[in-house]
Amino acid sequence: SMANTPEDDAPNRYSRTERTTYGRYSRDANSSGSSLPSNTLEKRIEELERELAKERQENARLMKMAQDKEELIGKLKEEIDLLNR
């Protein structure tokens, strides 16, 4: 009698945390008493996306510098080995 309850199907699709989080955000997004207007939230999201893009560029630049330094270290080690012979 209890084999086809909605609760039995839900755990197969989402974990309890995902369901409660999704439900909470859905309610918040649909509530009319939101503390911030949606256009303010959209602007904030755009701002954060721009910031994230800059951080990713900086991260890529730093990774490239680290790789270049590793290559230089390898070449210098080879040169030291040759000089020691």
PyMOL commands that set and color helices and strands:
alter all, ss='L'
color gray80, all
select helices_A, chain A and resi 6-13+16-30+38-84
alter helices_A, ss='H'
color red, helices_A
deselect
rebuild
show_as cartoon
